[in-house]
Amino acid sequence: MIGAITHISNLDLPGLQPYRTLQRQQNHRDQGIFVSEGEKVVRRLFESALTIVSILLTPDQLDDYRGILEGRNESINVFVSPQEVLTGIVGYNFHRGIMALAKVPAPLSLNDAVSHARRPRLLVALDNIGSAENLGVIVRNCAACSADALIVGETSADPYLRRAVRNSMGTVFRLPVVYAENLRDSLQTLRSQHECKVLAAHPRPGSVAINHADLRGDCCVVLGHEDSGISASILSACDSCITIPMAAGIDSFNVACASAVILYEVRRQRGPVERS
């Protein structure tokens, strides 16, 4: 439902503070909130079960969203602003007249994520993924290939960072996320308690080409840092390493691209993806 409609000519109101701090993401994380921007992403947010706090849009967009806003259960503050005010937030006309503020969903435990996944399970774990842009693309690839959950290691960026949400095109709203306090322990739990094979996407001598690996059973694919790959500590918690065959002289894909290739191979081996 619509809580209040406020027409603004600047961004000085206290309720607009989160929209003014797009470059200070730690503030958002501390408050348990995130900002989404762009027509497709915001619409997917409204289609989700996440709690929406407010929306910032142009007068034209208000007409389009009034019915959607009135159909929500929570009370949503609506801020209406001319396009030039919105453009001033990031300095250029990126978000196409609409942004929304929502609450990050409650943390999900590893056991809950595994128990709610249909077998054969497909999990993806992140070790020191630092780029929010890469992370967002990985999330999108996970959703496209029906991954059951994303396990975010303690050294990785948050998938609810603004750029990650944007690059995921809102698919993060439908992907269960587990925040691991100790990724190595979480991977060992998958192996010992859930009989899940843990596979490091790490090209090195002895790695198995993905087209020769058996990916049909329960598995967790671990992705590592954009430059240095997976750390030695995390590698020691994995069952084996897998790699993508490629031309001589090329040692790796970008991690986001690699995730798409590997996850597609998992789905290919398991059969067509079910569409909802």
C-alpha positions, 0 to 999 in steps of 0.5 A: 500500500502507499504510505505517503506520496511526497513531491520533492525538488531536492534530496534533502529529506531524511527519508532520501538519505539512502539514495544519496549515499550510493557511494557509501555501501557500508552504510547500507549494509549496516542498516540492512537495506539496499537500493535497486535502480532501473525499470526491470530491476525495480519491477522484479523487486516488486514481484518478490517477497522482499520488504520494500521501504520506499520508491523514488520515481518521476511523475510519469512512473508514478502513474505506471506504478500506482496499481503495483504499489497499492497491491503490496502489503507493506506501507511504502513511502513514495517520493516523486521527483523531476528526472533532473533531480534523479539524474543528479544522484549518479551524475548521468541518466542511468536509472531511467527515472526509478529507484527503490529501497528495500530490506535485505532478506533475513540470513539463511543458514547453510543447513536450511539452504541445503534442506530446501534444495531439490536433488540433485543439488547445485550450489555455488560458493564464492571465495574472495570475489571482490568485484560487485559487477562480476558478482552480479553477473555470477548471480544472474548465471546462477539463476539462469542455470537453476542453482539452489543457493549462493554461498558467499565467503567471508572475503567476498563482496555482498550480492546486495551491493548496488552494482551487484543488484544492478548487474544481476538484473534483479535475479538476486531477489529469487536466489537463496543467499548464505553468508558463510562466516568461515567458507572452509568450514561450510565446504567441509560441512557440505562434504561430511554432512550433506554428501555434496561434492565440492569442486574448485573452478581452478585451472592447474595441472591435474584439473579435470575438464568440465566435459569429462567431470561427472556433474550429475550428483549433488555438487558445489562449484567454488569460484575464486578471486578474479586475479589469484583464483581460489585460496590454498585454504579453500582448495584444501577443502575441495574434492577436486579441481575442474577447468574449462578447456580453452585455446593454447596460451590462454589460461582462464576466463573472466570469473563471471564468464567462467561461471556461465560456462561451468553452470551450463555444463552442469545443467547440460549433464542433468538435462533441460532446466525446468521453467516456472 
